[in-house]
Amino acid sequence: MSDDPGMERSRELLRRHQEHTTREPHTFTALRKKWDVFPGVFSPEFTPVTAMFTTWLPYPPDGAFLEVGSGTGVTAVWAALQGCRRVVALDINPAAVENTRANACRHDVSDRVTVLHSDLFDALPPDVVFDVIFWNSNYVEPPADFSLDTMLHHAFFDPGYAAHRRFLAEAPAHLAPDGRLLLGFSDVGNHELLRQLCDTYGLTLSTLRSEVRELHMTVEFQLLELTPARHRP
Ligand SMILES: C[S@@+](CC[C@H](N)C(=O)[O-])C[C@H]1O[C@@H](n2cnc3c(N)ncnc32)[C@H](O)[C@@H]1O
């Protein structure tokens, strides 16, 4: 048993997902709709976080929305259903890419949702910009010797916050002039390190909304806004 309850809860969630990967693709219900979930993909069946952030996010009417780490694609598809004109969803996990495509098809928004296999922004053209960029991130910082053995590990753990560092450094270049950069986080994440990284990249951190849930432990889920210096009045 680890001394860190956040780490222990994430290991437990990972175990539940791994059991689930032996099963066939199946469906679950979230936000009063049915969704496909493929083996090896982070599943909103096991946590309230996806539905929570998806209902809290701002969706620019007729605007462009980027979801980093789309998983099953619930948020990206929801953005299209809420009226975003152009949605791009990307994930480092090839199974998540296929899963997001399947749910875009299931909800008839494939014409507005482009899904890319990408490590953060790598597969995007450098000049493409969005009104909202969002990532429900892998905010658990594991011990230094932790290894990301499977694609599913990337859904939970970010050793040394290497992916967060790149997200904060690279996202502002893909924001429209009044674009908003949002991060789905929690009190299980390393806030001190996140703040240091925000300082390094000239971002101001604020909490848009948060909610405490009693799961196996008490967790506060937080939707954070990261405002680049050029956007501040
Ligand atoms: C916490 S899960 C969220 C999944 C989905 N958005 C949801 O809310 O159900 C984090 C997602 O980020 C993806 N991810 C992790 N590192 C990534 C990276 N470097 N580039 C793209 N996606 C990444 C994971 O594969 C995973 O699907």
The ligand as an ORCA input file, in Angstrom:
! r2SCAN-3c Opt
* xyz 0 1
  C      -7.939     11.241    -17.693
  S      -7.997     10.592    -19.308
  C      -9.374     11.528    -19.962
  C     -10.078     10.863    -21.143
  C     -11.348     11.580    -21.605
  N     -11.080     12.925    -21.999
  C     -12.384     11.561    -20.505
  O     -12.558     12.605    -19.857
  O     -13.021     10.521    -20.317
  C      -6.576     11.370    -20.062
  C      -6.433     11.111    -21.550
  O      -5.264     11.808    -22.023
  C      -4.570     10.962    -22.930
  N      -3.156     11.383    -22.990
  C      -2.203     11.222    -22.032
  N      -1.037     11.715    -22.467
  C      -1.252     12.226    -23.700
  C      -0.426     12.865    -24.669
  N       0.879     13.097    -24.435
  N      -0.967     13.240    -25.859
  C      -2.286     12.988    -26.105
  N      -3.118     12.373    -25.234
  C      -2.617     12.004    -24.044
  C      -4.780      9.567    -22.384
  O      -4.534      8.561    -23.342
  C      -6.243      9.652    -21.921
  O      -7.136      9.283    -22.938
*
